[in-house]
Amino acid sequence: MTTTAPTDVVSPSAAAPEASPRGRLKGTLVGLGIAVATLLAGLAVPYVVTDTYRMSLLVEGTLLSLLAIGIGFLARHLGLISLGHGAFFGAAAYGVGIATTNWGWSPTTAVGFGVVVGTGFAVVMGLLVVRSSGFGFLMLTLALSQALYALSVQTSARPLTGAHDGKLLSYDRDMTFLGLAQRDVMNPGLFWPMAWIALTMCATVLWLVGRSRFGTTLEGIRENEERMRFSGYDTFGPRLVAFVLSGAVASLGGALFAINSGYVSPDILGFTRAGDSLIAALVGGFGLLVGPIVGTFLFVYAQANFNFGGNLHLFTGMALILVLVFMPGGITGSLQKLYHRLRRGRR
Amino acid sequence: MTIFEGRGLTVRYGAHVALDGVDIALEPGVVHGVIGPNGAGKSTFIDALSGRKRPSSGTVTFEGVDITRRSVRWRRRKGLSRSFQRTSVFGAMTVGDQLEMVARRNNEEDLGEIVRTLGLEGILDRVCAEIAYGTQRSVDLAIALIGRPKVVLLDEPCAGLVHDESVRMLQHVRDVCKERDVAALLVEHDVEGVFRTCDVITVLDLGKLLATGTPDDVRADENVIRAYLGSAA
């Protein structure tokens, strides 16, 4: 993860170039079609997966995927590797907890508030960090998110955050989150549509942004920031916007996570959480939008099945080494490469 | 008619004076060469003029306005562009995508003309990092020429090119400068190429201005011969 690494980790847009604007439009429409189909197909999941525990894992994977695609968006389009997105995820979660439990807000409003809080943190952190790159960026995002963690566990913060005990969410029985009472919201089968719709919508938005002119500008900044400035482009503004956008997506994940689990633990802001998300995204692959999602589901699965004796990190570590050494570009990146090779071989 | 001017430009790195009170004036349609032995301060000079390096003292004026403290972005928007000695392109993007991106920002209406002039038609959909080095240098020049800049500062456009490519590159520079009435500054290692291409030449040595004048004047200048060209020139 040096300053020049991104182009190795993030496979460049090796996909077929769409030279004509018409080809571009067609590509966009096909993509949107796939997004709608995925969204609708995903809604059927609770009817297929009837086991509550499995369903809860899928919901967890979906919500953590929001965090991961936020991280992946920055890595793919700006070559910036962030350890700070856990802070937005966590800040949003605490925002929801505080708004419902301390202030008696309705869960729906509280989720909106949580997203605003998380995004607000992204603005503040973004102003401080987007000028840096590579290692400096990594360390700054880590430092700032750890500062937030330290704040959240202060004894003086106990009334708000519950400090090390974490925060249990409670709100009136007649209050609902988009029609779901607290009991139902914690039922993964019933909560699933919200998580799934949020993920597919955010993924689609990020995909569209990546394809837009703004996405090209980000690509230019990633490839050669100095030449961008010498070509008349502002490079600070676009980086800040991209950072805040990816932070907002992570915030939505955190807000929904808090509502769904009904409890916010300070671990959510911890170094391990941020590291795990980053590793999951890296294992899945930054080069494609779905990479971080694949990695996150794999991580959640591993967490549930290989966590015997607290050895989860032994497995994530092995997965990381395997991917970094043998599959640059992650699982999805390698599959993509394989696909291209097979197609070329056939021709 | 001077459009772009550097006066008394000095750049210090600690105690070392890399550039010591150098003056230069560029005119539209004139190719102005800057030569000098290694360490003469050529790259520092172009950095100071282009805003990449803030001069320790001295001023840069453009169309009569002091722009010494203006950002590179501001300068580019007003019509001042530069290229780089180390090829500075957008490696993972296709040639077409990056030229369009820069064209969009700089209101270039006829990108096709630049592409044709530099012979880039055939490689627009190629990823820039994968094309030949000499062609990348042409892409680098194309990026600098987009948007009809009034002043173009070229930092060794022929660095790393073989002789034939180098001759063609300098011909392109001269053609573009004349056709578009651009004030061009050409920093170059290839002394013969500079004498062939430029209308005015400035010679730097050890950060100081040694001589300025037409190629013939400079060739005959005693200081230049003693310090740099040697008796053979």
Chai-1 contact restraints between the chains, C-beta under 6 A:
chainA,res_idxA,chainB,res_idxB,connection_type,confidence,min_distance_angstrom,max_distance_angstrom,comment,restraint_id
A,T7,B,A92,contact,1.0,0.0,6.0,A-B,restraint_1
A,P12,B,A92,contact,1.0,0.0,6.0,A-B,restraint_2
A,P17,B,T94,contact,1.0,0.0,6.0,A-B,restraint_3
A,P17,B,D125,contact,1.0,0.0,6.0,A-B,restraint_4
A,A19,B,D125,contact,1.0,0.0,6.0,A-B,restraint_5
A,T216,B,M101,contact,1.0,0.0,6.0,A-B,restraint_6
A,E219,B,M93,contact,1.0,0.0,6.0,A-B,restraint_7
A,G220,B,F90,contact,1.0,0.0,6.0,A-B,restraint_8
A,G220,B,M101,contact,1.0,0.0,6.0,A-B,restraint_9
A,E223,B,F90,contact,1.0,0.0,6.0,A-B,restraint_10
A,E223,B,G91,contact,1.0,0.0,6.0,A-B,restraint_11
A,E223,B,A92,contact,1.0,0.0,6.0,A-B,restraint_12
A,N224,B,S88,contact,1.0,0.0,6.0,A-B,restraint_13
A,N224,B,F90,contact,1.0,0.0,6.0,A-B,restraint_14
A,R227,B,S88,contact,1.0,0.0,6.0,A-B,restraint_15
A,R229,B,V72,contact,1.0,0.0,6.0,A-B,restraint_16
A,R229,B,R73,contact,1.0,0.0,6.0,A-B,restraint_17
A,F230,B,V72,contact,1.0,0.0,6.0,A-B,restraint_18
A,S231,B,V102,contact,1.0,0.0,6.0,A-B,restraint_19
A,G232,B,R73,contact,1.0,0.0,6.0,A-B,restraint_20
A,G232,B,R76,contact,1.0,0.0,6.0,A-B,restraint_21
A,G232,B,R77,contact,1.0,0.0,6.0,A-B,restraint_22
A,G232,B,R105,contact,1.0,0.0,6.0,A-B,restraint_23
A,G232,B,N106,contact,1.0,0.0,6.0,A-B,restraint_24
A,Y233,B,R105,contact,1.0,0.0,6.0,A-B,restraint_25
